[in-house]
Amino acid sequence: MRCFVARGHYQNAPKVIGLATEQYEHGKGYSLDLVCLHQETWTTEDQKRMEGIQKDLGYFVNPTQTTAHEDEYPTTKQ
């Protein structure tokens, strides 16, 4: 559902990748989950469903977006 809400926030991006993990506990391990949501179109019904999920569960109600750049390879300082 988080991926679905994220898809609604970025309607020009038809693919959303979701990653989830649990806190590692020594001796118990942990799980990793991966979701790929691909939805080409976004309908008014999708929007209503997204708004219901946000209201009921609070997913991404006030999202913030940040960007960062990191060079793939180190550059030499001159």
Secondary structure, DSSP 8 states (H G I E B T S, - for coil): -HHHHHHHH-TT--EEEEEEE---BTTTB--EEEEEEE-S---HHHHHHHHHHHHHH-TTSS---------SS-----
